Amino acid sequence: MSEETPGFEEKPEVPADGTPDDAAEPKAAASSKEEAAAPAGDSAAARSAQSAPDSGAALLAQLDQARTALGERTGDLQRLQAEYQNYRRRVERDRIAVKEIAVASLLTELLPTLDDIGRAREHGELVGGFKSVAESLETAAAKMGLQQFGKEGEPFDPTIHEALMHSYAPDVTEDTCVAILQPGYRIGERTIRPARVAVAEPQPGTAPKSEAAETASPSDPSDPSAKDADAPDKG
């Protein structure tokens, strides 16, 4: 049994090259990992390069889809705007029509009174305070759009005239209103009462004046001047 020197400990034996076995093993492992990682990185780069064109094609496809969707939405918006404009025009047209109907209904009730005022004016009875009231009523009716029509001598039109009397006259070439029995009234283009008239028709068997003038002889054979004009010049 050998004696140990106090204050000194035995150290493990170190190989002659001075590199412990345990230190060599981690270096070898790290080297193998680097070698394994290098091919993996190369393959990832290759896959990324191959997938780049695919990503571009996908983006183009998405862009086309977005453009198509935008066109569809724009078309929908334009249709909605057109429908809204048509709706506004229809509402405005209906509003005007309803107003005209209401005004026409009111003024129709006033027509007998207006007829009485007209007859009183014809007979010279529209005087004094009654005249002022009558004129105020006629002015108010005119402001509401009431228009009177129907005049003697105008051609008979069955769309605005109502014939209450018929007669024949040699001096007319078409059906003519020869007397206005009751004036007609309209609001704008809407007739609320036709004019009641007496109509004269052309006399049966008589040609209109224009036709008679066309068929008349240009010269009278019994006229000596006509014979002289027709005779040849002997000189």
Helices and strands as residue ranges (DSSP letters): H 21-122, H 128-143, E 146-149, E 161-169, E 176-182, E 184-187, E 190-193, E 195-202, H 209-215, H 224-230
